[in-house]
């Protein structure tokens, strides 16, 4: 069985051939403006525009914890907006990350990735602004993606972007 590949670099510039899905965690309140999303928005306007529209029309779609939205950024690159955090601030209910939602989103992502014959590229999802622990997220990625034969690369950025 393969494992997660860890590299130093920018998850928005995957250096492999074929179809690629860049996966990241979004919040459930429509906020897009800090962390890894800034790197995405510097490269492509579509992921942010589609996420904002998805949130704006949430009364008539599946927007919510555990949902995913695949947005085509380039011919061979898709961005997976995965709703895996409640709000954006740490408060009385703890950090924003929701492990169950990330687990659900990764399971949904696997089907989409397999259908496209793609590989998955991501920062350490849920561990930056969302406040999650990699020790809880890595097993979810292994279970939902790697065990299904999906190649996963995790990028560690120089400045600890996340």
C-alpha positions in Angstrom: 0.0 0.0 0.0 1.3 3.5 -0.9 1.6 6.2 1.7 1.3 10.0 1.8 4.3 11.7 0.1 5.5 14.8 2.0 7.4 17.5 0.2 8.5 21.1 0.8 6.9 23.5 -1.6 3.7 25.1 -2.7 0.6 23.0 -2.9 -0.8 25.3 -5.7 2.0 24.2 -8.0 1.9 20.4 -8.0 4.8 19.0 -10.0 3.4 15.8 -11.3 1.8 14.8 -14.6 -1.8 14.1 -15.1 -5.0 15.4 -13.5 -4.5 17.0 -10.1 -6.9 17.9 -7.4 -5.7 20.5 -4.8 -7.7 19.9 -1.7 -8.1 22.3 1.2 -10.5 23.0 4.1 -13.0 25.9 4.1 -15.2 27.2 6.9 -19.0 27.0 7.0 -19.7 30.8 7.2 -18.6 31.9 3.8 -15.3 33.4 4.9 -12.4 33.4 2.4 -9.4 35.6 3.2 -6.8 34.1 5.4 -4.4 31.1 5.1 -4.0 28.8 2.2 -7.0 30.3 0.3 -4.9 33.4 -0.3 -2.3 31.3 -2.3 -5.2 29.8 -4.3 -6.7 33.2 -5.1 -3.3 34.5 -6.2 -3.2 31.7 -8.9 -6.9 31.4 -9.9 -10.1 33.5 -9.3 -12.5 30.6 -9.8 -12.2 28.7 -6.5 -13.0 31.7 -4.4 -15.8 32.9 -6.8 -17.4 29.4 -6.8 -17.1 29.0 -3.0 -18.7 32.4 -2.4 -21.5 31.6 -4.8 -22.0 28.2 -3.2 -22.3 29.9 0.2 -24.5 32.7 -1.1 -27.0 30.1 -2.5 -26.7 27.6 0.4 -30.5 27.6 1.0 -30.8 25.6 -2.3 -27.6 23.5 -2.3 -25.5 21.1 -0.2 -23.2 23.8 1.4 -22.4 22.7 4.9 -20.0 20.7 7.1 -18.7 17.7 5.1 -19.7 19.0 1.7 -17.2 19.4 -1.2 -17.1 21.5 -4.3 -14.8 20.8 -7.2 -13.8 23.8 -9.2 -11.8 23.5 -12.4 -8.9 25.9 -12.2 -7.0 24.8 -15.3 -7.3 22.0 -17.9 -5.6 19.4 -15.6 -6.1 21.1 -12.2 -9.2 21.1 -10.0 -9.5 22.7 -6.6 -11.6 20.9 -3.9 -13.3 23.3 -1.5 -14.0 21.0 1.5 -16.2 22.4 4.3 -14.3 21.1 7.4 -14.4 23.9 10.0 -17.2 25.6 11.9 -16.7 29.3 11.9 -13.2 30.9 12.0 -12.4 31.5 15.6 -11.5 29.4 18.6 -14.1 29.9 21.3 -16.0 28.1 24.0 -16.6 25.2 21.7 -12.9 24.9 20.9 -11.0 25.2 17.7 -12.9 25.6 14.4 -11.8 22.3 12.8 -14.4 19.5 12.6 -12.7 16.2 12.1 -15.9 14.3 11.3 -16.7 16.9 8.5 -13.2 16.5 7.1 -13.6 12.7 7.2 -16.9 13.0 5.3 -15.4 15.5 2.8 -12.4 13.2 2.1 -14.7 10.2 1.5 -16.7 12.3 -1.0 -13.5 13.6 -2.5 -12.1 10.1 -3.1 -15.0 9.2 -5.4 -14.5 12.4 -7.5 -10.7 11.9 -7.7 -11.0 8.2 -8.8 -13.6 9.2 -11.4 -11.1 11.8 -12.8 -8.0 9.5 -12.5 -6.4 12.3 -10.5 -3.8 12.7 -7.7 -4.4 14.8 -4.6 -2.3 17.7 -3.4 -2.8 19.6 -0.2 -1.2 21.6 2.6 -1.6 20.1 6.1 -5.4 20.6 5.9 -7.2 21.6 9.0 -4.0 22.4 10.9 -3.4 26.1 10.2 -6.1 28.5 11.0 -8.6 25.7 11.7 -6.5 24.7 14.7 -6.5 20.9 14.1 -3.9 18.4 14.9 -2.1 16.6 12.1 -2.0 13.4 14.2 -5.9 13.3 13.9 -6.1 14.4 10.2 -3.3 12.2 8.7 -5.2 8.9 9.5 -8.3 10.2 7.9 -6.4 10.9 4.7 -4.8 7.5 4.8 -8.2 5.8 5.4 -10.2 7.7 2.8 -7.7 8.4 0.1 -4.5 6.3 0.3 -6.3 3.0 1.0 -8.3 3.5 -2.1 -5.1 3.8 -4.2 -5.1 7.6 -4.6 -1.7 9.3 -4.7 -1.6 12.0 -2.1 1.1 14.7 -1.7 1.2 17.0 1.3 3.1 20.2 0.9 4.9 21.9 3.8 5.5 25.6 2.9 8.6 27.5 4.0 6.6 30.1 6.1 4.2 27.6 7.6 1.3 28.6 5.4 -1.7 26.6 6.1 
